[in-house]
Amino acid sequence: MRLATLSDLNEIIRIRNLHRKVLPHLRNDKIKERINDRQVIFQDGVVIIFSIADKMRKIGDDTSIYVSKGSTILHQVFKDNNVVAGGIIKQFLVSQPDDVYCSVRNDNVLAINRYEKLGLERIGHIKWKNGELDGSVYVFRKQGTLKDFLRW
């Protein structure tokens, strides 16, 4: 997987602009900041923006889901037109040393279907925009799913 560099910024912004409807909050300066912090993967037209939790904390303000220190938080995933992203996303998920968490708007059916196909498990709810937008929290567990654990 290739970390993005500042020379990739214009291309990443171009790709982000293809998804303005679902990423209206993602500002250019934040993308640049994440690139400088080595928190952006840019490979074959796929952009993955993430962070590593530096302490146990909630994944968002309006949720009860906590992530452990060292867990990966997937902030955004978007791709260029005519690019298949599943393989790159899966490679990213399995490369992480700990569980990977993400949140997604409930009306983003394409992302939900992609995450579920990749093996992420829905574990809770989240709200944004003062409760106006409903979403779900997903996790890719490095040690198997909750269902696997409960089979014992």
C-alpha positions in Angstrom: 0.0 0.0 0.0 1.3 3.4 -0.9 1.0 6.4 1.4 -0.1 9.6 -0.3 2.3 12.5 -0.7 1.6 16.2 -1.3 2.2 15.7 -5.0 -0.9 13.5 -5.0 -3.1 16.2 -3.4 -4.6 17.6 -6.6 -5.5 14.2 -7.9 -7.1 13.2 -4.6 -9.1 16.4 -4.5 -10.3 15.7 -8.1 -11.4 12.2 -7.1 -13.1 13.5 -3.9 -15.0 16.0 -6.0 -16.6 13.1 -7.8 -18.2 12.2 -4.4 -19.2 15.6 -3.1 -22.7 14.5 -2.4 -21.6 12.0 0.3 -18.4 13.8 1.3 -19.5 17.5 1.6 -17.6 17.9 4.9 -14.2 16.7 3.6 -12.2 19.9 3.1 -9.0 20.3 1.1 -7.0 21.5 4.1 -8.0 18.4 6.1 -6.9 16.1 3.3 -3.5 17.9 3.2 -3.2 17.7 6.9 -3.9 13.9 6.8 -1.3 13.5 4.1 1.2 15.3 6.2 0.3 13.1 9.1 0.8 9.9 6.9 -2.9 9.0 7.2 -3.8 8.7 3.6 -3.4 5.7 1.3 -3.5 6.5 -2.4 -3.2 3.5 -4.7 -4.6 2.8 -8.1 -7.3 5.5 -7.9 -8.5 4.5 -4.4 -8.2 6.9 -1.5 -8.3 5.7 2.1 -8.2 8.2 4.9 -7.6 6.8 8.4 -6.1 7.4 11.8 -4.8 5.2 14.7 -6.5 5.8 18.1 -3.9 7.2 20.5 -6.2 6.3 23.5 -9.5 4.6 24.2 -12.3 7.0 23.0 -15.7 7.1 21.4 -15.7 6.8 17.6 -17.9 9.9 17.5 -19.8 12.4 19.7 -23.3 10.9 19.4 -22.6 7.2 19.8 -21.8 4.7 22.6 -19.2 2.8 20.6 -15.6 3.1 22.0 -12.4 2.1 20.1 -9.3 0.9 21.9 -5.9 2.5 21.8 -4.1 1.2 18.7 -7.3 0.5 16.7 -7.6 1.9 13.2 -10.4 4.4 12.4 -11.4 4.5 8.8 -12.6 8.1 8.1 -13.2 8.1 4.3 -12.9 5.7 1.4 -13.5 6.9 -2.1 -12.4 6.0 -5.6 -12.0 7.3 -9.1 -14.6 6.4 -11.8 -14.3 2.9 -13.2 -12.0 1.7 -10.4 -12.7 -1.4 -8.4 -11.8 -0.7 -4.8 -12.6 -3.9 -3.0 -9.2 -5.5 -3.2 -7.3 -2.5 -2.1 -9.7 -1.9 0.8 -9.4 -5.6 1.9 -5.6 -5.4 1.7 -5.7 -2.3 3.9 -8.1 -4.0 6.5 -5.9 -7.1 6.8 -2.7 -5.1 7.0 -3.8 -3.3 10.2 -2.5 -4.6 13.5 -5.7 -4.1 15.4 -9.5 -3.9 14.7 -10.7 -1.3 12.1 -13.7 0.8 12.9 -15.7 3.0 10.6 -19.0 4.9 10.6 -21.3 5.3 7.6 -24.5 7.2 6.9 -27.5 4.9 6.7 -28.4 6.3 3.3 -25.0 5.4 1.8 -26.2 2.0 0.7 -23.2 1.4 -1.7 -20.7 1.8 1.2 -22.8 -0.3 3.5 -22.9 -3.1 1.0 -19.2 -2.8 0.3 -18.3 -2.9 4.0 -20.5 -5.9 4.7 -19.1 -7.8 1.6 -15.6 -7.1 3.0 -16.5 -8.7 6.3 -17.2 -5.7 8.5 -19.8 -6.2 11.2 -22.4 -3.6 12.2 -22.0 -3.0 15.9 -24.0 0.2 16.7 -25.5 3.5 15.8 -24.1 7.0 15.4 -25.7 10.4 14.6 -24.2 13.5 13.0 -25.3 17.1 12.4 -27.1 17.4 15.8 -29.0 14.2 15.3 -30.3 15.0 11.8 -28.2 12.3 10.1 -28.4 8.6 11.1 -25.5 6.2 10.7 -24.1 2.9 11.7 -20.8 1.9 13.1 -18.9 -1.1 11.6 -15.9 -3.0 12.7 -13.4 -5.4 11.0 -12.2 -7.6 13.8 -8.7 -8.9 13.6 -9.7 -11.8 15.9 -12.9 -12.8 14.2 -16.5 -11.6 14.6 -18.6 -11.4 17.7 -20.7 -14.3 16.2 -17.5 -16.4 16.0 -16.7 -15.6 19.6 -20.3 -16.5 20.8 -20.1 -19.9 19.1 -17.8 -21.1 21.9 
